[in-house]
């Protein structure tokens, strides 16, 4: 990619960062200066990931390895957010894998999206990331409801 192709991307990132800092400053957020640092960190991280994925995306076995790593990180992250126990990890991972396999199975088996390494990796990453968010939110709600019910029972 020629350097001139990067100019619009650099301008867009600079403008979006400036807008975010301006909005946070206007809202009197405690650390609006953290935005540029986060943007730089994201550029570095995503650049490294892009280089790795460039090699991974051509081989279905490497795609599978990448998805297993993504899933493992997502399930453990969600479980940590809920208060890690091995039992919770099993429950979270079980719920997540069912959701991921059903969603990906439907999309690929119906032919809605081409079954190829690049789409498997892209869609798999998206679905795994969303399943992590859903598992965390659902788990928090479940534990909140269970604790509330328990408090009601104890109060009798």
C-alpha positions in Angstrom: 0.0 0.0 0.0 1.5 3.3 -1.1 2.0 5.9 1.6 -0.4 8.3 -0.2 -3.2 5.8 0.3 -2.7 6.2 4.1 -3.3 9.9 4.1 -7.1 9.8 4.1 -7.0 7.2 6.9 -4.6 9.3 9.0 -6.8 12.4 8.4 -10.0 10.5 9.4 -8.3 9.1 12.6 -7.0 12.6 13.6 -10.5 14.2 13.0 -12.3 11.4 14.9 -9.8 11.7 17.8 -10.3 15.5 17.9 -14.1 15.1 17.9 -13.9 12.6 20.8 -11.5 14.8 22.8 -13.7 17.9 22.2 -16.9 16.1 23.3 -15.2 14.7 26.4 -13.8 18.1 27.2 -17.2 19.8 26.7 -18.7 17.1 28.9 -16.0 17.8 31.5 -15.0 14.1 31.5 -12.1 13.5 33.9 -9.5 12.4 31.4 -10.3 13.4 27.8 -6.6 13.2 27.0 -6.7 9.5 27.4 -8.4 9.3 24.0 -5.3 10.0 21.9 -3.4 7.5 23.9 -6.1 4.9 23.4 -6.1 5.6 19.7 -2.4 5.2 19.4 -2.5 2.0 21.4 -5.3 0.6 19.2 -3.4 1.5 16.0 -0.4 -0.4 17.2 -2.4 -3.4 18.5 -4.6 -3.6 15.3 -1.5 -3.2 13.1 0.1 -6.2 14.8 -3.1 -8.2 14.6 -3.5 -7.3 10.9 0.0 -8.6 10.2 -0.7 -11.9 12.0 -4.1 -12.3 10.4 -2.7 -11.7 7.0 -0.9 -15.1 7.3 -3.6 -16.8 9.2 -6.5 -16.0 6.9 -5.1 -18.2 4.0 -5.2 -21.5 6.0 -8.3 -22.9 7.5 -6.4 -24.6 10.3 -4.8 -21.4 11.4 -8.2 -19.8 11.2 -9.5 -22.5 13.6 -6.5 -21.9 16.0 -7.2 -18.1 15.9 -10.9 -18.7 16.7 -10.1 -21.1 19.6 -7.8 -18.5 21.0 -10.4 -15.7 20.6 -13.1 -17.9 22.2 -10.8 -18.9 25.1 -10.0 -15.2 25.8 -13.6 -14.2 25.5 -15.0 -16.9 27.8 -12.3 -16.2 30.4 -12.8 -12.5 30.2 -16.6 -12.8 30.6 -16.1 -15.2 33.5 -13.6 -12.8 35.2 -16.2 -10.0 35.0 -18.7 -12.2 36.8 -16.3 -13.3 39.5 -14.2 -16.2 38.3 -14.9 -19.8 39.4 -14.3 -22.9 37.4 -18.0 -23.7 37.5 -18.8 -20.2 36.1 -16.2 -20.7 33.4 -17.8 -24.0 32.4 -21.3 -22.4 32.3 -20.2 -19.3 30.5 -18.2 -21.2 27.9 -21.0 -23.7 27.4 -23.6 -21.0 26.8 -21.2 -19.0 24.5 -20.2 -22.0 22.4 -23.8 -23.0 21.7 -24.7 -19.5 20.7 -21.6 -19.1 18.5 -22.1 -22.5 16.7 -25.8 -21.9 16.1 -25.3 -18.4 14.7 -22.3 -19.4 12.5 -24.0 -22.7 11.5 -27.1 -21.0 10.3 -25.3 -18.3 8.4 -22.9 -20.6 6.6 -25.2 -23.6 6.1 -27.8 -21.5 4.5 -25.2 -20.0 2.1 -26.0 -16.5 3.3 -22.3 -15.9 3.6 -19.6 -17.8 1.7 -17.9 -20.5 3.7 -14.2 -19.5 3.3 -11.4 -18.9 5.8 -11.6 -15.1 5.6 -15.3 -15.0 6.3 -15.1 -17.7 8.9 -12.5 -15.7 10.8 -14.2 -12.3 10.4 -17.7 -13.5 11.3 -16.4 -15.9 13.9 -14.5 -13.0 15.6 -17.6 -10.8 15.5 -19.9 -13.5 16.9 -17.5 -14.5 19.6 -17.0 -10.9 20.7 -20.7 -10.3 20.9 -21.3 -13.6 22.7 -18.7 -12.4 25.3 -20.7 -9.2 25.9 -24.0 -11.0 26.0 -22.7 -13.6 28.5 -21.3 -10.9 30.7 -24.5 -8.8 30.7 -26.8 -11.8 31.1 -24.6 -13.2 33.9 -24.6 -9.9 35.8 -28.4 -9.7 35.4 -28.8 -13.3 36.6 -26.7 -12.8 39.6 -28.4 -9.6 40.4 -31.8 -11.2 40.2 -30.7 -14.2 42.2 -29.2 -12.0 45.0 -32.3 -9.8 45.1 -34.6 -12.9 45.4 -32.3 -14.3 48.1 -32.5 -11.0 50.0 -36.3 -11.1 49.8 -36.3 -14.7 51.1 -34.0 -13.8 54.0 -36.1 -10.8 54.9 -39.2 -13.0 55.6 
